[in-house]
Amino acid sequence: MSVTNSNAKSAVKTSRKAKNAASASNTVLSAVLAQTEEQHVPLSALVKSPQNVRIVPYSAESVRELADSIKGIGLLQNLVVHALPDGLYGV
């Protein structure tokens, strides 16, 4: 029979400096977002951005599930887009 000594690891504690830095970042981000104008863009003006880093295509089933979720409960996060030279907006 073997004896195993297992000690549970203690929870990682966050330093006060890290908490203050995170709080400061959130404050700055909140201030920037408060000054940013919300703009409504027609769906027809949205195109896949050449800057989009997602290169693995989603399956038709996963896109359908996402569309059903948006239809059922709405969009939970706003899209962030950038203006393109041709007047369209990249997603």
C-alpha positions as CSV (number, residue, x, y, z in Angstrom):
1,M,0.0,0.0,0.0
2,S,1.4,3.4,-0.9
3,V,0.8,6.6,0.9
4,T,0.1,9.7,-1.0
5,N,0.6,13.1,0.5
6,S,-1.6,15.7,-1.2
7,N,-1.7,19.2,-0.1
8,A,-4.3,21.5,-1.6
9,K,-2.8,24.6,-3.2
10,S,-3.8,27.8,-1.6
11,A,-5.7,30.4,-3.6
12,V,-3.6,32.9,-5.5
13,K,-3.8,36.3,-3.9
14,T,-3.9,39.4,-6.1
15,S,-1.6,42.1,-5.0
16,R,-2.9,45.5,-4.1
17,K,-0.9,47.0,-6.9
18,A,-2.5,44.7,-9.4
19,K,-6.0,45.5,-8.1
20,N,-5.2,49.3,-8.3
21,A,-3.9,49.0,-11.8
22,A,-7.0,47.1,-12.9
23,S,-9.2,49.6,-11.3
24,A,-7.4,52.5,-13.0
25,S,-7.6,50.7,-16.3
26,N,-11.4,50.3,-15.9
27,T,-11.8,53.9,-14.9
28,V,-9.9,55.1,-18.0
29,L,-11.8,52.7,-20.3
30,S,-15.2,53.8,-18.8
31,A,-14.2,57.5,-19.4
32,V,-13.2,56.8,-23.1
33,L,-16.4,54.8,-23.7
34,A,-18.5,57.6,-22.2
35,Q,-17.1,60.0,-24.7
36,T,-17.4,57.7,-27.6
37,E,-20.4,58.3,-29.9
38,E,-22.7,55.4,-30.5
39,Q,-23.5,55.0,-34.2
40,H,-26.1,52.9,-35.9
41,V,-24.9,51.3,-39.2
42,P,-27.2,49.5,-41.7
43,L,-26.5,45.8,-42.0
44,S,-25.9,46.3,-45.7
45,A,-22.9,48.5,-44.9
46,L,-21.1,45.8,-42.9
47,V,-18.4,43.6,-44.6
48,K,-15.8,41.2,-43.4
49,S,-12.8,43.3,-42.5
50,P,-9.4,42.5,-43.9
51,Q,-8.1,43.1,-40.4
52,N,-10.2,40.3,-38.9
53,V,-7.9,37.8,-37.3
54,R,-10.4,35.0,-37.3
55,I,-9.2,32.8,-40.1
56,V,-11.0,29.5,-39.2
57,P,-14.4,29.5,-40.8
58,Y,-17.4,28.7,-38.6
59,S,-19.7,25.8,-39.5
60,A,-23.1,26.6,-40.9
61,E,-24.6,24.9,-37.8
62,S,-22.7,27.2,-35.4
63,V,-23.7,30.3,-37.3
64,R,-27.3,29.2,-37.3
65,E,-27.1,28.6,-33.5
66,L,-25.7,32.1,-33.0
67,A,-28.4,33.6,-35.2
68,D,-31.1,31.8,-33.3
69,S,-29.6,33.0,-30.0
70,I,-29.5,36.6,-31.2
71,K,-33.1,36.3,-32.4
72,G,-34.2,34.8,-29.1
73,I,-32.4,37.1,-26.6
74,G,-30.9,39.8,-28.7
75,L,-27.4,41.0,-29.2
76,L,-25.6,41.1,-25.9
77,Q,-22.6,43.1,-27.0
78,N,-22.3,45.8,-29.6
79,L,-20.3,45.3,-32.7
80,V,-17.1,47.2,-33.0
81,V,-16.4,48.3,-36.6
82,H,-14.0,50.5,-38.5
83,A,-14.7,52.7,-41.5
84,L,-13.3,51.5,-44.8
85,P,-12.4,53.9,-47.7
86,D,-15.3,52.8,-49.8
87,G,-17.9,53.9,-47.2
88,L,-18.5,50.4,-45.8
89,Y,-17.7,49.3,-42.3
90,G,-15.4,46.3,-41.5
91,V,-16.3,43.9,-38.8
